[in-house]
Amino acid sequence: MNEQKPLRLRKRAEFLTVRNGEKRRGAYFLLEVKEREDQAGPPRVGFTVTKKNGNAVIRNRIKRRLKEAVRVNVADDMQAGTDYVIVARRDALDAPFADLTRELSKRVSRKTQTRRSTKP
């Protein structure tokens, strides 16, 4: 497990770089994952909520729920040297928080075991 707190992705170029990585679809969001060259650095996470999801109040509520889910449950599952972008769906607003964190944790840690075993 990783003990470092994930940092935030803030610049557009960082988000665009992660778009080229692996995509993991969940019921409440799309998780985009990309490893960086800096494998020793802490994980970084970014949040995207499009206008399609609602007005600014709705979008901010969705982002706050996802940030809290990452902070409380998922931060320890994130791999060092990896960037994550969570693209929220509207269902993330009304989903039970336990379901949201369970789904997020499953998507973050889902490929870590298989990715390690496929590399020689």
Secondary structure as GFF3:
##gff-version 3
##sequence-region A 1 120
A	DSSP	beta_strand	7	8	.	.	.	ID=ss1
A	DSSP	alpha_helix	12	19	.	.	.	ID=ss2
A	DSSP	beta_strand	22	25	.	.	.	ID=ss3
A	DSSP	beta_strand	29	35	.	.	.	ID=ss4
A	DSSP	beta_strand	44	48	.	.	.	ID=ss5
A	DSSP	three_ten_helix	51	53	.	.	.	ID=ss6
A	DSSP	alpha_helix	56	69	.	.	.	ID=ss7
A	DSSP	pi_helix	70	74	.	.	.	ID=ss8
A	DSSP	three_ten_helix	75	77	.	.	.	ID=ss9
A	DSSP	beta_strand	82	88	.	.	.	ID=ss10
A	DSSP	alpha_helix	91	94	.	.	.	ID=ss11
A	DSSP	alpha_helix	97	118	.	.	.	ID=ss12
###
